[in-house]
């Protein structure tokens, strides 16, 4: 049994605030991933309120523990990670000085660290920083510092 709405979304039994299942979100094409702003908080939940999307869910300690203990929710997190990794591998618009995706990347890194493992967060960090390096390093230094800080508890 799910401990809450975020857990239910991630384990595939629930829906996000817009009524979408995880499978529906994972099926978004790259244009929807870029243009829709209220799914990332469900795929990569945090224990603090989103400043970008008022009303987005906030992860409670009990729900975080339930997600960490549930193989289905863990699989949902990994599926979200795989989708976002494909997005960041296949698109270049985020590779500029300032972009909303930099905030998304910080969120993803923090959620991975807290809900999957530090190693999963480090692997994603290595991926995005290498993409930035290969593009000539366009991402601003503050974003890079936030990404690095997200690896630390």
BELZIRA-V388066 format. One record per pair of residues at least 24 apart in sequence whose C-alpha atoms are under 10 Angstrom apart, sorted by sequence separation. I is the first residue (numbers start at 0). J is the second residue. D is the distance in Angstrom with one decimal. If there is no record, write none. Layout:
I,J,D
I,J,D
This chain:
83,107,9.0
15,40,9.3
16,41,8.4
121,146,9.9
124,149,9.2
15,41,6.5
101,127,9.9
120,146,9.8
121,147,9.0
124,150,8.2
14,41,9.2
15,42,9.1
80,107,7.8
120,147,10.0
79,107,9.5
80,108,9.8
121,149,9.5
120,149,8.5
121,150,6.7
120,150,6.5
121,151,10.0
76,107,9.8
80,111,8.5
119,150,9.8
120,151,9.8
9,41,7.7
43,75,9.9
44,76,9.6
117,149,9.8
118,150,9.1
8,41,7.3
9,42,6.8
42,75,7.9
43,76,7.2
94,127,9.6
117,150,6.8
8,42,8.1
9,43,9.1
42,76,6.5
76,110,9.0
77,111,8.9
116,150,9.9
117,151,8.3
5,40,9.1
6,41,9.0
9,44,9.8
41,76,9.7
42,77,9.5
76,111,8.0
117,152,8.9
5,41,6.1
6,42,9.8
42,78,9.1
43,79,7.9
94,130,8.1
95,131,8.7
113,149,9.8
4,41,9.1
5,42,8.2
42,79,6.0
43,80,8.6
94,131,6.3
101,138,8.2
105,142,8.1
108,145,9.7
109,146,8.6
112,149,7.8
113,150,9.3
5,43,9.2
6,44,9.5
16,54,8.8
41,79,9.7
42,80,8.4
73,111,10.0
76,114,8.4
77,115,8.4
88,126,8.7
93,131,9.2
94,132,9.7
101,139,9.3
104,142,9.1
105,143,9.1
108,146,7.0
109,147,10.0
111,149,9.5
112,150,6.4
113,151,9.7
5,44,7.4
16,55,7.6
76,115,7.9
80,119,9.5
84,123,7.8
87,126,9.1
88,127,8.4
91,130,9.0
94,133,10.0
95,134,9.1
104,143,9.9
105,144,9.7
106,145,9.8
107,146,9.4
108,147,8.9
109,148,8.9
110,149,8.9
111,150,8.9
112,151,8.1
113,152,7.9
15,55,9.3
16,56,8.2
39,79,8.9
80,120,10.0
83,123,9.9
87,127,7.5
91,131,9.4
94,134,7.1
95,135,9.7
96,136,8.7
97,137,8.7
98,138,8.5
101,141,9.8
102,142,7.8
105,145,6.4
106,146,8.8
108,148,9.3
109,149,5.1
110,150,9.8
112,152,7.8
15,56,8.9
42,83,9.9
73,114,7.9
74,115,9.7
94,135,9.1
95,136,8.3
96,137,5.3
97,138,6.7
98,139,9.5
101,142,6.3
104,145,9.3
105,146,5.2
108,149,5.9
109,150,6.6
72,114,9.7
73,115,6.9
77,119,9.2
81,123,9.9
84,126,8.3
88,130,7.5
94,136,8.0
95,137,4.8
96,138,4.4
97,139,6.6
101,143,8.5
104,146,7.1
105,147,8.6
107,149,8.9
108,150,6.6
109,151,8.5
72,115,10.0
80,123,8.5
84,127,8.5
87,130,8.2
91,134,8.6
94,137,5.9
95,138,5.2
96,139,4.8
102,145,8.7
105,148,8.7
106,149,8.0
108,151,9.8
109,152,8.5
39,83,9.5
93,137,9.3
94,138,6.0
95,139,7.7
96,140,8.6
97,141,9.7
98,142,9.5
101,145,8.9
102,146,8.8
105,149,6.3
93,138,8.2
94,139,9.6
96,141,9.7
97,142,8.3
101,146,8.3
104,149,9.4
105,150,9.1
67,113,8.6
68,114,9.3
96,142,8.7
63,110,9.7
67,114,5.5
68,115,9.9
51,99,9.4
66,114,7.0
67,115,6.7
64,113,9.8
65,114,9.7
66,115,8.9
67,116,9.4
25,75,9.6
32,82,9.2
63,113,8.2
64,114,8.1
5,56,7.2
32,83,8.2
51,102,9.3
63,114,6.8
4,56,8.3
5,57,8.5
6,58,9.1
5,58,7.4
22,75,9.0
25,78,7.5
29,82,9.4
33,86,8.7
4,58,9.4
5,59,9.6
21,75,7.5
25,79,6.6
28,82,9.7
29,83,9.3
32,86,7.6
3,58,9.0
7,62,9.7
21,76,9.6
24,79,8.6
25,80,9.7
27,82,9.0
3,59,8.9
6,62,6.4
10,66,8.2
22,78,9.1
25,81,9.1
26,82,8.6
29,85,8.9
30,86,9.5
2,59,9.6
5,62,7.6
6,63,7.9
9,66,8.0
21,78,9.0
22,79,9.4
25,82,6.3
29,86,6.2
33,90,9.6
49,106,9.7
3,61,8.7
4,62,8.7
5,63,9.0
6,64,9.7
21,79,8.2
24,82,9.3
25,83,8.9
28,86,8.7
29,87,9.3
2,61,7.2
3,62,6.1
6,65,7.2
7,66,9.1
10,69,7.9
12,71,9.7
33,92,9.2
2,62,5.4
3,63,9.5
6,66,5.8
9,69,9.7
10,70,8.1
11,71,7.5
12,72,9.7
29,89,8.4
30,90,9.8
33,93,9.3
43,103,9.0
1,62,8.3
2,63,8.8
5,66,8.6
6,67,9.6
10,71,4.8
11,72,7.5
29,90,7.9
43,104,9.9
45,106,7.4
2,64,8.9
3,65,8.8
9,71,7.4
10,72,4.0
44,106,7.8
45,107,9.1
2,65,6.2
3,66,9.5
6,69,8.8
9,72,4.8
10,73,7.5
11,74,9.4
36,99,9.4
40,103,8.9
43,106,6.7
44,107,8.3
1,65,7.4
2,66,8.2
7,71,9.5
8,72,8.1
9,73,7.6
10,74,7.5
11,75,7.1
39,103,7.2
42,106,9.9
43,107,5.7
45,109,7.5
46,110,9.2
0,65,9.3
1,66,8.5
6,71,9.4
7,72,7.8
9,74,7.9
10,75,5.8
39,104,9.9
42,107,8.5
43,108,8.7
44,109,8.9
45,110,6.1
6,72,6.4
9,75,4.9
10,76,8.6
33,99,9.2
40,106,8.1
43,109,8.3
44,110,6.1
45,111,9.9
5,72,9.3
6,73,9.6
8,75,8.3
9,76,6.4
33,100,8.2
36,103,9.6
39,106,8.3
40,107,9.1
43,110,5.4
44,111,9.3
46,113,9.9
1,69,8.9
7,75,9.9
8,76,9.9
9,77,9.6
39,107,8.3
42,110,9.0
43,111,7.5
45,113,8.6
0,69,9.6
6,75,9.4
9,78,9.3
44,113,9.7
45,114,9.4
9,79,8.9
40,110,9.7
44,114,8.9
1,72,9.2
43,114,8.9
